[in-house]
Amino acid sequence: MEVSLLQLWNDAGTFARFIIIVLAIMSVISISVAVYKWWRIRKSLRETARFAPEFARFLQEDQLDAAIALAEKQKVSHVARVLGEALAEIKPLLRDRAAVTVADINSAERAVERQMMILLAELKRGLAVLATVGATAPFVGLLGTTMGIVNAFTGMAITGSGGLAAISAGIAEALITTAFGLGVAIPAVWFYNYFQTKIENITVEMTYTSKELIDFLIKSVGSEFGRSIFTKEFQTQKAAAAKPVSQ
């Protein structure tokens, strides 16, 4: 015996139809969120794959101005946005590397952390919808099933007829809402876990590349890193004083 969804819809009561409509709306919302997030993450990963090699080449060739311009121009790649914030924080000092201090590098690190927090908030936006749909859709379907079974037994009591044949149609009508609820919840849970894994990978990628940039900035100022102008002058004076006085 084949199950006809149209026939089940026609046989469903008002409350069961209401539950099915609610589940259909939940399904459309979750799928829409999933499609948008998939497109957004895919685009960010694709742009990062284009950005990273060129940015690394500029750093290797010591073309910081070109690297900064490339990062500022790229608005989609998550790595570009994080690195761009770090470079923008100390951009005025990069032309005179002797002026870069520990405080400047710490400021760049804080800029990276702020930008990562913003990006993670953007990437996680909508995951709560998928989690909510995945957690509540089965219960919404079960609510329809419960009310359907109550109606079936109520109808049996009113008509005075019993037996499985009398209530099987009502129970079948009731159980369809549970099946529909599971059909809505399962993809939502899959999407949620998939995007959680993707976001964790992106977080690792952003953290790794930002640490690499900070290490580059530290090395790029050489042995003068972390010394203030006063300290450098003091060291120069100390070295000059240590020279033997010519007779």
Buried (B, 14 or more C-beta within 10 A) or exposed (E): EEEEEEEBEEBBBEBBBBBBEBBEEBBEBBBEBBEEBBEBBEEBBEBBEEBBEEBBEBBEEEEBEBBBBBBBEBEBBBBBBBBBBBBBBBBEBBEEBEBBBEEBBEBBBEBBBEBBEEBBEEBEEBBEBBBBBBEBBBEBBBBBBEBBBEBBBEBBEEEEEEEEEBBEEBBBBBBBBBEBBBBBBEBBBEBBEBBBEBBEEBBEBBBEBBEEBBEBBBEBBEEBBBBEEEEEEEEEEEEEEEEEEEE
